[in-house]
Amino acid sequence: MIFEAANKSDLDGVYALYQAAIGGEFCTWDEEYPGWEQIRHDFAGGGLYVLRDGETLAGALSVLPENEMDGFDCWAMRQGAQEIGRITVAQAYRGHGLAGRMVGEAMDRLRALGRSAIHLSTPTINLPAQKTYAKLGFTVVGEREMYGGKFFLLEKIL
């Protein structure tokens, strides 16, 4: 499997991954989010990544150009921090550590670019994601109600 920046021909596949996740046990996404607006924005900013298994998209992740959570007072590191979001793995590929692999590879790329920390959020109901992020060394630094639900805010100092 290869983790790489998405190309234009991947955009429909990323949308399909997002739509397939809706309604899943731990997913708080809906028909509106994430959608084409986020896909186009992340792709245009060079922050949309895919995990490719041959011709099949096994997952997607975005390195967000703006860190919209910067204003929260919980972060140990703000300067040089980057937000990762919209992490999804195709149903057929779940349970094999691929979300962790994608986040780990994104962290390696961001570390090489001189980023100091990674910020992300996960729904408080998403226990598998919480376990994945804990294995990667993320720390829960806060909890917020946002986007119509409760989320843990996590940080990893690079």
N, C-alpha and C positions, 0 to 999 in steps of 0.2 A: 504494500500500500504506500501511496505517496501523498504527503501533505504539502500543498502548494497554493500559491495565489490562484484564485479563480480566474478563468478566462470568460470572455463574453458568451461562449457557447454553453457555459455551466449555469447561467442564470435561471433558466427554466427548471433545471434540476434542483437548484437550491430552493426555489419557490416550492417545488413539490415536496422537498424534505420538510420545510416549515409547515406546509399544509397537512402532511401526514402525521406530524407530531401533535396537532391540535386534538384535544379530547383524551390524550393519554393520561394515565394515572397521576403523573407528577408534573404535567404541563399546564401552565397558566396562560398560554397563548390563545388567541382567538382568530376569527376570520380576518380581522383587520391588522393584527400585529403578530408576528412580523410579516410584512408584505412587500409589494414591489417598491414602495418608497424607500424602505430600509435597504433592500437588496441593491437598488441602483445607487443609493448614497454610499454604502459600504464599498461597492465595486469601484465607483468613481474615485473614491479616496484611497484605493489600493489596499483596503483592509478586509476584503472578503477572501476567505480561504476555504479550500475543500480538501477532504480526504478521499482519495481516489483508489478504488479497487479495480484495476483495469479500466474499463469504460464506465463503471458504476460509481456513482457518488455515494460513499458510505457515511459521509458526515460533512458538516459545515460549521464555521466559526467566524466571527467578525472581531477584528481589532478596531475598536471604534475611534474615529478621528477626533471626536470631542469626548472628554470624560465628563458626562453629564452628572456624575455623582460627586464631582469635586467639592461642591459646596457643603457636603456633610462634614460634621466636626469629628468624626470617628477615626479618620485616617492618621496613621503614624507618619506616612510619607505622602506628600502631595506633589512636591516638585519632581518632575520627571516620571510621574506615574502614568500608566496607560490602562484603559479599561478594555476588557475582553467581554464579549457578549454574544447572544444569539447562537449558542452552542447547541447543536443537534446531531444525533446519530440515527441513521435509518434503522427502522425496527429490526430488520434481519441481522443487523450488526451489533445490536445492543448486548451488553453483558460481557464484552470482551476487552474492556479497558480503552476503547477508542476515544472516548471523550477526554480521558486523561492524557492519552497520547497527543491529541490535537492541542490541548492546553499546554502541555509540556513543550511541544515544538514551537508554539507561538511564544511562550516565555523565553525560549532559547533565542529566537529571532529578536525579540524586544530587548533582551539583555545585550545582545551583540550591537544593537542600535543605541545603547547607553541608557536605556530606561532604568529607573530605580525601583519601581514597584509595579505590581499588577493589582488592579481593583476589579472585582466582579460582584454580581449579586445572584442569589438563587432563592427561589421560593422556599419558605420554611417547610413546606410539605415535601420537597424534593430530596428525600433521604439518600438516594443513590448519588446524586450530584454532590451533596455534602460530604459523603464518604470519599468520593473522588478528589475533591479539593483538599480535604484533610491529608490524604496520602501525598499530595503534591506540596504540602507545607503551607497551605493557606490557613489563615487565622480568622475566625469570626470576630469582627471588630464593632459590629453594630447590627441593629435590627430596625427596619423601617416599614411603614405601610406606604405603598406606592403601587401604581399601576393596578389598583383594585385588589391588592393582596398584601400579604406579609412576606417580607424578604429579609434574608440575612445578607449583610454586607461583608465581603471577605477581602483580605489583603495578603499579598505575598511580597515581601521585600526581596529584591533581586540582589 
